[in-house]
């Protein structure tokens, strides 16, 4: 495999970034849906899903474990 020049590598990366930016900046309206229809499509899709509920529980536990501990207000 031939080595690419730095300029070629940069050009490829710029192309990929531009493609990713285009995807993330595309609002639902441009996909033929209003914002309300978009939300309706995905609203509640994880309802009563045990795997999703477990993921939410684990996330909450992790966030609680990373919070700073409250300092004791008792004086000695």
Secondary structure by P-SEA (a helix, b strand, c coil): cccccaaaaaaaaaaaaaaaaaaaacccccccccaaaaaaaccccccccaaaaaaaaaaaaaaaaacccccccccc
